[in-house]
């Protein structure tokens, strides 16, 4: 009896200590589990936010590139007079809009506002207005279709702004205060000599569209600063991405000064996140009564942090230990969302290197891929042949039969030639009716046969619904080992002009390696 009691007395505290040990073990297991799951959500959020912002930046880059591309055009007198007639002057201010816009196009179409009308019709200002006017449709479509984009605008150093969507308020007159705003000042040459993208702190829109940040790119035309292209992002999409996944605590986007851009909990504009900059970037870091994670989203501009109060972490671990286990995830949905966003980003990237009419590479896509092909040829001691050709008398085709038939010709050539190329050969629409091919060869002897096959194939194949006879002229050269692409293109272009002057429907060839 005594021994039995003694055994019970021994078992009871043993069970107590075993239970205590298991409870402690479970507590720390859940504690680490919470940290691990929080890290996973944190990295997923950082990936989604990074992809979203990259997509926005890519679109801003596209608009910026279009502006620079249009700057190469010369302002002719007819365009000058057309724009001049559409400008409305109101005292010290002026405005310009497209007169025939209706419906959504009228809302999102954009409008010019400016001051100093006495100097309005100088060459530089009108040239700049003409460039933006040529990008009118691009501004309209981006401001209408991009998620959570509040304003898309260009502020000129010549005292005017082009903004989309169109402003309808008493505040629509141009204000010189724009030149003191961070989205303009931070992009100026004196503050941004490297001409990088700049991002503002969070601020409240003066026209009532809520809290936003601005991404700005300086615009230089012929190496002279002309203005700033800006895009305003609302915080709704960012807030939605900050809530993806399951975690306790608070996620914040902050700027380099530690100021909060947006977060999952209420905050004040100008509130400091109070994150210790001296701490390491990855892993869990302690700051008084909190532990947190931090990651750079955009270099030197935006950071993601996740903060958990210690008592909050311990309470959650105890709760999960007492209830044995709580399910943590919506993983399949989150992964689907991540993949979908990634595909969207990939689609946007693909649009930048593809010709929208034919689906083949455009000039940019060809240039990017040609470098890799030339590097491969140099390593393997083989060659690349560069071929440029265009459609003979294509302007008369458009003038006589219309642009629909012209488009049939272009797409027909793209499809026909593409079917007769190898998967690793490059084929692109260079612009207008011009096409280029980069053809990988082991010997220069194959170039004449290949070019003649392409030329004759186009000549004898019906490419349009009206069976219009089509021929092409071109030039083919060997891309030399020590030659850059620009030089190679110039040589091929010279041969193209020789083919045109020699009667068309022919491809001139120069396969010398030196």
C-alpha positions in Angstrom: 0.0 0.0 0.0 2.8 2.3 0.9 4.7 1.4 -2.2 1.6 1.9 -4.3 1.1 5.3 -2.8 4.7 6.1 -3.3 4.5 5.1 -7.0 1.4 7.2 -7.4 3.2 10.1 -5.8 6.0 9.6 -8.2 3.7 9.2 -11.3 1.6 12.3 -10.5 4.5 14.8 -10.5 6.1 12.9 -13.4 2.9 13.3 -15.4 2.8 16.9 -14.4 6.4 17.5 -15.5 5.8 15.5 -18.7 2.7 17.5 -19.4 4.5 20.7 -18.6 7.4 19.7 -20.9 5.0 18.7 -23.7 3.1 22.0 -23.2 6.3 24.0 -23.3 7.5 22.0 -26.4 4.1 22.6 -28.1 4.3 26.3 -27.2 7.7 26.7 -28.7 6.8 24.5 -31.7 3.8 26.8 -32.3 5.9 29.9 -31.7 8.3 28.8 -34.4 5.4 27.7 -36.6 4.0 31.2 -36.3 7.3 32.8 -37.2 7.7 30.4 -40.2 4.2 31.0 -41.5 4.6 34.8 -41.0 7.9 34.6 -43.0 6.1 32.8 -45.8 3.3 35.3 -46.0 5.8 38.1 -45.8 7.9 36.8 -48.7 4.7 36.1 -50.7 3.5 39.7 -50.1 6.9 41.1 -51.0 6.9 39.1 -54.2 3.4 40.2 -55.2 4.0 43.9 -54.3 7.3 43.8 -56.1 5.7 42.3 -59.2 2.8 44.9 -59.1 5.2 47.8 -58.8 7.5 46.4 -61.5 4.4 46.2 -63.7 3.5 49.8 -63.0 7.2 50.9 -63.6 7.3 49.0 -66.9 4.2 50.8 -68.1 5.7 54.2 -67.1 8.8 53.2 -69.0 6.8 52.4 -72.0 5.1 55.8 -72.0 8.5 57.5 -71.4 10.0 55.5 -74.4 7.1 56.6 -76.6 7.6 60.2 -75.7 11.3 60.0 -76.6 10.5 58.1 -79.8 8.0 60.8 -80.9 10.6 63.5 -80.1 12.5 62.4 -83.2 9.7 63.6 -85.4 9.8 67.1 -86.9 7.0 69.5 -86.2 5.5 70.4 -89.6 3.6 73.6 -90.3 0.2 71.7 -90.8 0.5 70.1 -87.4 1.5 73.4 -85.9 -1.5 75.2 -87.3 -3.9 72.4 -86.3 -2.7 72.5 -82.6 -2.7 76.3 -82.6 -6.4 76.4 -83.7 -7.4 74.0 -80.9 -5.8 76.0 -78.1 -8.2 78.1 -76.0 -6.7 81.1 -74.2 -8.3 82.3 -70.9 -6.5 85.4 -69.7 -3.1 84.3 -68.4 -3.9 80.6 -68.9 -4.6 78.3 -71.9 -6.0 74.8 -72.4 -6.1 72.2 -75.2 -8.2 69.1 -75.6 -9.4 66.9 -78.4 -12.7 68.3 -79.6 -14.3 65.0 -80.9 -13.9 62.8 -77.8 -17.1 61.2 -76.4 -18.1 58.9 -73.5 -15.2 57.3 -71.6 -12.7 58.6 -74.1 -13.8 62.2 -73.2 -13.3 61.4 -69.5 -10.0 59.7 -69.8 -8.7 61.5 -72.9 -6.6 64.0 -71.0 -6.2 67.7 -71.3 -3.4 70.4 -71.5 -3.4 73.3 -69.1 -0.7 76.0 -69.2 0.2 79.5 -68.4 2.2 82.3 -70.1 0.2 82.2 -73.4 2.3 85.1 -74.8 5.2 82.6 -75.3 3.0 79.7 -76.2 3.7 79.5 -79.9 7.4 79.3 -79.6 9.1 76.3 -81.3 10.1 74.4 -78.2 6.7 74.6 -76.5 4.7 73.7 -79.6 7.1 70.9 -80.4 6.6 69.5 -76.9 2.8 69.8 -77.1 2.9 68.0 -80.5 5.0 65.1 -79.0 2.5 64.7 -76.2 -0.5 65.1 -78.5 0.9 62.1 -80.6 0.8 60.1 -77.3 -2.7 61.2 -76.5 -4.3 57.7 -77.1 -1.5 56.0 -75.0 -2.2 58.3 -72.0 -5.9 57.7 -72.3 -5.7 53.9 -72.4 -3.2 53.6 -69.6 -5.1 55.9 -67.2 -8.3 54.0 -68.1 -7.1 50.4 -67.8 -4.3 50.2 -65.3 -5.4 49.1 -61.8 -5.5 51.8 -59.1 -3.8 54.5 -61.3 -5.3 57.8 -60.3 -3.5 60.3 -62.5 -1.1 60.1 -65.4 0.5 63.4 -66.4 3.5 65.2 -67.9 4.7 68.5 -66.3 6.7 70.6 -68.7 9.4 73.0 -67.7 7.7 75.3 -70.2 4.8 76.0 -67.9 2.1 73.5 -68.9 0.8 70.1 -67.9 -0.8 67.3 -69.9 -3.0 65.2 -67.5 -5.3 62.2 -67.9 -8.0 61.6 -66.9 -9.4 65.0 -67.7 -9.9 67.4 -64.8 -13.4 68.8 -64.3 -13.2 71.3 -61.4 -12.5 74.9 -60.5 -8.9 73.8 -59.7 -8.2 72.9 -63.3 -6.2 76.1 -64.1 -2.4 75.5 -64.3 -0.6 76.3 -61.0 3.0 77.2 -60.7 2.9 75.4 -57.3 3.4 72.1 -59.3 7.1 73.1 -59.6 7.5 72.9 -55.9 5.9 69.5 -55.4 8.2 66.6 -54.6 7.2 64.6 -57.6 8.7 67.4 -59.8 11.5 68.8 -57.6 13.0 65.3 -56.8 13.2 64.6 -60.5 15.1 67.8 -61.5 18.6 67.4 -62.8 20.1 69.0 -59.7 18.4 66.4 -57.5 18.5 63.5 -59.8 21.6 63.7 -62.0 21.5 60.0 -62.8 17.9 60.5 -64.3 16.5 57.6 -62.2 12.9 56.9 -61.3 11.9 58.8 -58.1 9.0 58.0 -55.8 7.4 60.4 -53.4 6.2 60.0 -49.8 2.6 59.4 -49.2 0.3 62.4 -49.6 -3.3 63.3 -50.0 -4.5 64.2 -53.5 -5.6 67.9 -53.8 -8.3 66.8 -56.3 -10.0 64.4 -54.0 -8.7 61.0 -55.1 -7.4 60.0 -51.7 -4.0 58.9 -50.5 -1.4 58.2 -53.1 2.3 58.0 -54.0 3.8 59.3 -57.3 6.4 57.6 -59.5 8.2 60.1 -61.7 10.7 59.9 -64.6 12.6 63.0 -65.9 12.2 63.5 -69.6 15.3 64.6 -71.6 14.9 65.4 -75.3 18.2 65.8 -77.2 19.9 65.6 -73.8 18.1 68.6 -72.5 15.7 68.4 -69.5 12.2 69.2 -70.7 9.8 68.0 -68.0 8.7 65.2 -65.7 6.4 62.2 -66.5 4.5 61.1 -63.5 2.0 58.4 -62.5 0.0 58.5 -59.3 -0.8 55.2 -57.5 -3.6 54.8 -55.0 -3.0 52.6 -52.0 -6.0 50.3 -52.4 -4.1 47.7 -54.5 -1.1 47.9 -52.2 -3.3 47.4 -49.2 -4.9 44.4 -50.8 -1.5 42.8 -51.5 -0.4 43.5 -47.9 -3.3 41.3 -46.6 -2.4 38.3 -48.7 -1.6 35.3 -46.6 -2.1 34.5 -42.9 -0.1 36.2 -40.2 -0.4 38.1 -37.0 1.0 41.6 -36.6 1.2 44.5 -39.1 2.6 44.8 -42.5 3.9 48.2 -43.7 5.4 49.8 -46.8 7.9 52.5 -45.8 10.2 54.9 -47.6 13.9 55.3 -46.9 13.2 57.7 -44.1 11.0 55.2 -42.3 7.8 57.1 -43.2 4.7 54.9 -43.7 3.4 54.6 -47.2 0.6 52.3 -46.3 -0.2 49.5 -43.9 -2.7 46.9 -42.8 -3.6 48.9 -39.7 -4.7 52.6 -39.4 -1.9 55.1 -39.6 -1.3 58.8 -39.9 0.3 60.5 -42.9 3.9 61.2 -42.0 3.9 58.5 -39.3 7.3 56.9 -38.7 7.6 53.2 -38.5 10.3 53.4 -35.9 12.4 50.6 -37.4 16.0 50.6 -36.4 18.1 51.2 -39.6 21.2 49.7 -38.0 19.7 46.2 -37.9 20.2 43.5 -40.4 17.8 43.1 -43.3 16.8 39.5 -43.1 15.6 37.3 -40.2 13.8 38.4 -37.1 15.0 41.6 -35.4 14.1 42.9 -32.0 13.1 46.5 -31.3 11.9 47.1 -27.7 8.6 45.2 -27.4 8.4 44.2 -31.0 10.0 41.7 -33.4 10.0 42.4 -37.2 11.0 41.5 -40.7 12.2 43.8 -43.4 12.9 43.6 -47.1 13.8 46.1 -49.9 11.1 46.2 -52.6 12.5 48.9 -54.8 16.1 49.9 -54.4 16.5 52.9 -52.1 12.8 53.8 -52.5 10.3 51.3 -50.9 10.7 48.7 -48.2 8.3 46.1 -46.8 8.4 45.5 -43.0 6.2 43.2 -40.8 6.0 44.0 -37.1 4.6 41.7 -34.3 4.3 42.8 -30.7 5.9 40.2 -28.4 2.8 39.8 -26.2 0.7 39.3 -29.4 3.1 36.5 -30.6 3.0 34.8 -27.2 -0.8 35.0 -26.9 -1.2 33.5 -30.4 1.2 30.6 -29.6 -0.6 29.8 -26.3 -4.0 29.9 -28.1 -2.7 27.5 -30.8 -1.2 25.2 -28.2 -4.4 25.1 -26.2 -6.5 24.3 -29.2 -3.8 21.8 -30.5 -3.6 23.1 -34.0 -5.2 25.8 -36.1 -5.1 25.6 -39.8 -2.8 28.2 -41.3 -3.2 28.6 -45.0 -5.2 29.4 -48.1 -2.0 28.3 -50.0 -3.6 27.1 -53.2 -5.5 30.4 -53.6 -2.4 32.5 -52.8 -0.2 30.5 -55.2 -2.8 30.9 -57.9 -2.9 34.7 -57.2 0.9 34.8 -57.3 1.1 32.9 -60.6 -1.6 35.0 -62.2 0.1 38.2 -61.2 3.4 36.8 -62.6 1.7 35.8 -65.8 0.3 39.3 -66.1 3.7 40.8 -65.6 5.1 38.4 -68.2 2.4 39.3 -70.6 3.2 43.0 -70.2 6.9 42.3 -70.7 6.0 40.3 -73.9 4.0 43.1 -75.3 7.1 45.3 -75.2 9.0 43.0 -77.5 6.2 41.9 -79.9 4.7 43.6 -82.9 0.9 43.9 -82.2 -0.1 43.3 -85.8 1.9 40.2 -86.7 2.9 38.8 -83.3 6.5 38.4 -84.3 9.4 40.3 -82.6 9.5 44.1 -82.9 12.7 46.1 -83.2 13.3 46.1 -79.4 12.8 42.3 -79.1 15.1 41.7 -82.1 17.9 43.8 -80.7 17.7 42.1 -77.3 17.8 38.6 -78.7 20.4 39.2 -81.4 23.2 39.9 -78.9 22.8 36.3 -77.5 22.9 34.8 -81.0 26.0 36.7 -82.0 27.7 35.7 -78.7 26.8 32.0 -79.5 28.2 32.3 -83.0 31.5 33.8 -81.7 31.8 30.9 -79.2 31.1 28.2 -81.7 33.1 29.9 -84.5 30.0 30.0 -86.7 28.3 32.9 -88.4 25.1 34.9 -88.4 23.7 36.4 -91.5 21.6 39.6 -91.2 18.9 40.2 -93.8 16.7 43.2 -94.1 14.0 43.5 -96.7 10.9 45.6 -97.3 7.8 45.3 -99.5 8.2 46.9 -103.0 5.8 49.8 -103.7 4.0 49.2 -100.4 2.7 52.8 -100.2 0.9 52.4 -103.5 -0.7 49.2 -102.1 -2.1 51.1 -99.2 -3.1 54.1 -101.3 -4.8 51.9 -104.0 -6.4 49.1 -101.9 -6.6 50.5 -98.4 -4.8 49.8 -95.2 -6.7 46.6 -94.6 -5.1 45.0 -97.6 -1.8 46.5 -96.5 -2.2 44.8 -93.2 -3.0 41.5 -94.9 0.3 41.8 -96.9 2.3 42.5 -93.8 0.7 39.6 -91.7 0.9 37.3 -94.7 4.7 37.9 -95.1 5.2 37.5 -91.4 3.3 34.1 -91.3 4.9 32.8 -94.5 8.5 33.6 -93.7 8.0 32.5 -90.0 6.9 29.0 -91.2 10.1 28.6 -93.2 12.5 29.6 -90.4 14.1 27.4 -87.7 13.0 28.0 -84.1 16.3 29.6 -83.1 16.4 32.0 -86.1 15.3 35.6 -85.3 12.6 37.2 -87.4 11.2 40.7 -86.7 9.1 43.5 -88.1 11.6 46.3 -88.1 9.0 49.0 -88.7 6.4 49.8 -91.3 6.9 47.4 -94.2 10.4 46.5 -93.2 11.4 43.0 -91.9 14.7 41.6 -90.6 16.1 38.1 -90.2 19.1 36.9 -88.2 20.0 33.5 -89.7 22.5 31.2 -88.0 24.8 29.5 -90.5 27.8 27.2 -90.5 29.0 28.5 -93.9 28.5 31.6 -96.0 27.6 29.4 -99.0 24.1 29.0 -97.7 23.2 32.7 -97.7 22.4 33.2 -101.4 20.2 30.1 -101.5 18.4 31.1 -98.4 17.7 34.7 -99.4 16.6 33.6 -102.9 14.2 31.0 -101.3 12.6 33.7 -99.1 12.3 36.2 -102.0 10.8 33.7 -104.5 8.5 32.3 -101.8 7.0 35.7 -101.2 6.8 36.4 -104.9 4.8 33.2 -105.8 2.6 32.9 -102.8 -0.8 34.7 -102.7 -0.7 36.9 -99.5 -4.0 38.7 -99.7 -7.7 38.0 -100.4 -7.4 39.7 -103.8 -4.3 37.7 -104.8 -2.2 40.9 -105.2 1.3 40.2 -106.6 3.8 41.1 -103.9 7.6 41.3 -104.2 10.3 42.4 -101.8 13.8 43.9 -102.0 16.5 43.5 -99.5 20.1 43.3 -98.5 22.0 40.4 -96.8 25.3 40.7 -95.0 27.5 38.5 -92.8 27.6 39.8 -89.2 31.3 40.2 -88.7 32.9 38.9 -85.5 34.2 42.3 -84.4 31.2 44.3 -85.6 28.3 45.8 -83.6 24.7 45.4 -84.7 24.4 49.1 -85.8 27.2 48.8 -88.2 25.8 45.5 -89.6 22.4 47.1 -90.1 24.0 50.1 -91.9 25.7 47.7 -94.4 22.5 45.8 -95.0 20.6 49.0 -95.5 23.0 50.1 -98.2 22.4 46.9 -100.0 18.7 47.3 -99.6 18.9 50.7 -101.3 21.0 49.2 -104.1 18.4 46.5 -104.6 15.7 49.2 -104.9 17.7 51.2 -107.4 18.5 48.0 -109.3 14.9 47.4 -110.2 13.4 45.9 -107.0 12.4 42.2 -106.5 15.9 41.3 -105.6 18.2 40.8 -102.6 21.7 42.1 -102.8 24.3 40.1 -100.9 27.7 40.8 -99.3 29.2 37.8 -97.4 32.7 39.0 -96.9 34.0 38.4 -93.4 36.2 41.5 -93.3 
